[in-house]
Amino acid sequence: MEKTVRDKILEIKKSLRLSMNGVVSSLQRKQGLDYKINFGVEIPRLKSIAAQYPKERALSLALWQENIRECKMLAIMLMPSEEFTTTDSNTWIAETPFTEIADHLAMQLLCRLPYAAQQAITWIESNEGLFPYCGFLTLSHLFRQGTRLDTDNEERYLTVAAEVLSQECNNRVLQTCAYASLQKFCALGDDCLNKVTSHKQMQHIFI
């Protein structure tokens, strides 16, 4: 008899309880990662659990709805990228509680989407929650893979990056993320480096 999504969720939760690491969980709480439930399971073990199940949209969506750190990470691992819509990505980013989840979301899913570059520009232009953070992270991964932006999106990217890196912005985490993406953008070639150094709003940035 084929297992239902609910059966799989129960199995996964059992595996998480058996893999619980109280030390990691306690440390993360002290760092401000105050999830409703945090088993402290480390990434290699989560990957091992995820490998036991085929990528399945229904299972991934159900896991994401669980207010549990590890379930959200497994949801990211088990979502088929070809079935993850623009609406899905916007919903998940809006519901992402901490940068830890955002890091994995951008690295394992967002940067693999066919619409990633265009959406990432939209995300960095947002002032809401972790949207700009996810946008810059996604662009970092895309640039590292050799992806280039079209002329319009390139100008939008450089303008927003300059604004974030200005002294008026006091979000250090976002600034670090934006700067990392800018370094990867410059690594695409001398032409990209020249665009940064000659950009009228980038004069205060040193690469």
Contacts in CASP RR format, 6 or more apart in sequence:
PFRMAT RR
TARGET T0000
AUTHOR 0000-0000-0000
METHOD contacts of the structure
MODEL  1
MEKTVRDKILEIKKSLRLSMNGVVSSLQRKQGLDYKINFGVEIPRLKSIA
AQYPKERALSLALWQENIRECKMLAIMLMPSEEFTTTDSNTWIAETPFTE
IADHLAMQLLCRLPYAAQQAITWIESNEGLFPYCGFLTLSHLFRQGTRLD
TDNEERYLTVAAEVLSQECNNRVLQTCAYASLQKFCALGDDCLNKVTSHK
QMQHIFI
3 11 0 8 1.000
5 56 0 8 1.000
5 58 0 8 1.000
5 59 0 8 1.000
5 62 0 8 1.000
6 62 0 8 1.000
8 53 0 8 1.000
8 59 0 8 1.000
9 59 0 8 1.000
9 62 0 8 1.000
9 63 0 8 1.000
9 66 0 8 1.000
12 49 0 8 1.000
12 53 0 8 1.000
12 63 0 8 1.000
12 71 0 8 1.000
12 74 0 8 1.000
13 68 0 8 1.000
13 71 0 8 1.000
15 49 0 8 1.000
16 39 0 8 1.000
16 41 0 8 1.000
16 49 0 8 1.000
16 68 0 8 1.000
16 70 0 8 1.000
16 71 0 8 1.000
17 39 0 8 1.000
19 39 0 8 1.000
19 41 0 8 1.000
19 45 0 8 1.000
19 49 0 8 1.000
20 39 0 8 1.000
20 40 0 8 1.000
20 41 0 8 1.000
21 39 0 8 1.000
21 40 0 8 1.000
21 41 0 8 1.000
21 42 0 8 1.000
22 39 0 8 1.000
22 40 0 8 1.000
24 40 0 8 1.000
24 41 0 8 1.000
24 42 0 8 1.000
25 38 0 8 1.000
25 39 0 8 1.000
25 40 0 8 1.000
28 35 0 8 1.000
28 38 0 8 1.000
28 40 0 8 1.000
28 69 0 8 1.000
28 100 0 8 1.000
29 38 0 8 1.000
32 98 0 8 1.000
33 69 0 8 1.000
33 98 0 8 1.000
33 100 0 8 1.000
35 67 0 8 1.000
35 68 0 8 1.000
35 69 0 8 1.000
35 97 0 8 1.000
35 98 0 8 1.000
36 67 0 8 1.000
36 68 0 8 1.000
37 67 0 8 1.000
37 68 0 8 1.000
37 69 0 8 1.000
38 68 0 8 1.000
38 69 0 8 1.000
38 70 0 8 1.000
39 68 0 8 1.000
39 69 0 8 1.000
39 70 0 8 1.000
40 69 0 8 1.000
40 70 0 8 1.000
41 49 0 8 1.000
41 70 0 8 1.000
43 73 0 8 1.000
46 70 0 8 1.000
46 73 0 8 1.000
46 74 0 8 1.000
46 77 0 8 1.000
47 77 0 8 1.000
49 74 0 8 1.000
50 74 0 8 1.000
50 77 0 8 1.000
50 78 0 8 1.000
53 59 0 8 1.000
53 78 0 8 1.000
55 78 0 8 1.000
55 79 0 8 1.000
55 80 0 8 1.000
56 78 0 8 1.000
56 80 0 8 1.000
57 79 0 8 1.000
57 80 0 8 1.000
57 83 0 8 1.000
57 84 0 8 1.000
59 78 0 8 1.000
60 75 0 8 1.000
60 76 0 8 1.000
60 78 0 8 1.000
60 79 0 8 1.000
60 80 0 8 1.000
61 75 0 8 1.000
61 79 0 8 1.000
62 75 0 8 1.000
63 71 0 8 1.000
63 72 0 8 1.000
63 74 0 8 1.000
63 75 0 8 1.000
63 78 0 8 1.000
64 71 0 8 1.000
64 72 0 8 1.000
64 75 0 8 1.000
64 92 0 8 1.000
64 95 0 8 1.000
66 72 0 8 1.000
69 100 0 8 1.000
69 101 0 8 1.000
72 96 0 8 1.000
72 97 0 8 1.000
72 101 0 8 1.000
73 101 0 8 1.000
73 104 0 8 1.000
76 101 0 8 1.000
76 104 0 8 1.000
76 105 0 8 1.000
76 108 0 8 1.000
76 109 0 8 1.000
77 108 0 8 1.000
79 88 0 8 1.000
79 109 0 8 1.000
81 109 0 8 1.000
81 112 0 8 1.000
81 113 0 8 1.000
84 109 0 8 1.000
84 113 0 8 1.000
86 115 0 8 1.000
86 119 0 8 1.000
89 109 0 8 1.000
89 110 0 8 1.000
89 113 0 8 1.000
89 119 0 8 1.000
92 105 0 8 1.000
93 102 0 8 1.000
93 105 0 8 1.000
93 123 0 8 1.000
93 130 0 8 1.000
93 131 0 8 1.000
93 134 0 8 1.000
94 128 0 8 1.000
94 129 0 8 1.000
94 131 0 8 1.000
96 102 0 8 1.000
96 105 0 8 1.000
96 130 0 8 1.000
96 134 0 8 1.000
99 130 0 8 1.000
99 133 0 8 1.000
99 173 0 8 1.000
102 130 0 8 1.000
102 133 0 8 1.000
102 134 0 8 1.000
102 137 0 8 1.000
103 137 0 8 1.000
105 134 0 8 1.000
106 134 0 8 1.000
106 135 0 8 1.000
106 137 0 8 1.000
106 138 0 8 1.000
106 140 0 8 1.000
106 141 0 8 1.000
107 137 0 8 1.000
107 141 0 8 1.000
110 116 0 8 1.000
110 119 0 8 1.000
110 120 0 8 1.000
110 134 0 8 1.000
110 135 0 8 1.000
110 137 0 8 1.000
110 138 0 8 1.000
110 141 0 8 1.000
111 138 0 8 1.000
111 141 0 8 1.000
111 142 0 8 1.000
111 145 0 8 1.000
113 119 0 8 1.000
116 138 0 8 1.000
116 142 0 8 1.000
117 139 0 8 1.000
117 142 0 8 1.000
117 147 0 8 1.000
117 149 0 8 1.000
117 153 0 8 1.000
118 153 0 8 1.000
119 135 0 8 1.000
119 138 0 8 1.000
120 134 0 8 1.000
120 135 0 8 1.000
120 136 0 8 1.000
120 138 0 8 1.000
120 139 0 8 1.000
120 142 0 8 1.000
121 135 0 8 1.000
121 139 0 8 1.000
121 149 0 8 1.000
121 153 0 8 1.000
121 156 0 8 1.000
121 157 0 8 1.000
121 160 0 8 1.000
123 131 0 8 1.000
123 132 0 8 1.000
123 134 0 8 1.000
123 135 0 8 1.000
123 138 0 8 1.000
124 131 0 8 1.000
124 132 0 8 1.000
124 135 0 8 1.000
124 136 0 8 1.000
124 139 0 8 1.000
124 157 0 8 1.000
124 160 0 8 1.000
124 161 0 8 1.000
124 164 0 8 1.000
124 178 0 8 1.000
125 132 0 8 1.000
125 156 0 8 1.000
125 160 0 8 1.000
126 132 0 8 1.000
132 160 0 8 1.000
132 164 0 8 1.000
132 174 0 8 1.000
133 173 0 8 1.000
133 174 0 8 1.000
133 177 0 8 1.000
136 161 0 8 1.000
136 164 0 8 1.000
136 174 0 8 1.000
136 177 0 8 1.000
136 178 0 8 1.000
136 180 0 8 1.000
136 181 0 8 1.000
137 177 0 8 1.000
137 181 0 8 1.000
139 157 0 8 1.000
139 181 0 8 1.000
139 184 0 8 1.000
139 185 0 8 1.000
140 177 0 8 1.000
140 180 0 8 1.000
140 181 0 8 1.000
140 184 0 8 1.000
143 181 0 8 1.000
143 184 0 8 1.000
143 185 0 8 1.000
143 187 0 8 1.000
143 188 0 8 1.000
144 184 0 8 1.000
144 187 0 8 1.000
146 188 0 8 1.000
148 154 0 8 1.000
148 188 0 8 1.000
149 157 0 8 1.000
154 195 0 8 1.000
157 185 0 8 1.000
158 195 0 8 1.000
158 196 0 8 1.000
158 199 0 8 1.000
158 201 0 8 1.000
158 202 0 8 1.000
159 201 0 8 1.000
160 178 0 8 1.000
161 178 0 8 1.000
161 181 0 8 1.000
161 182 0 8 1.000
161 202 0 8 1.000
162 199 0 8 1.000
162 201 0 8 1.000
162 202 0 8 1.000
162 205 0 8 1.000
163 169 0 8 1.000
163 201 0 8 1.000
164 171 0 8 1.000
164 174 0 8 1.000
164 175 0 8 1.000
164 178 0 8 1.000
165 175 0 8 1.000
165 178 0 8 1.000
165 179 0 8 1.000
165 182 0 8 1.000
165 204 0 8 1.000
165 205 0 8 1.000
166 201 0 8 1.000
166 204 0 8 1.000
167 204 0 8 1.000
169 175 0 8 1.000
179 205 0 8 1.000
182 196 0 8 1.000
182 205 0 8 1.000
182 207 0 8 1.000
183 207 0 8 1.000
185 192 0 8 1.000
185 196 0 8 1.000
186 192 0 8 1.000
186 193 0 8 1.000
186 196 0 8 1.000
186 207 0 8 1.000
193 207 0 8 1.000
196 202 0 8 1.000
196 205 0 8 1.000
196 207 0 8 1.000
197 207 0 8 1.000
END
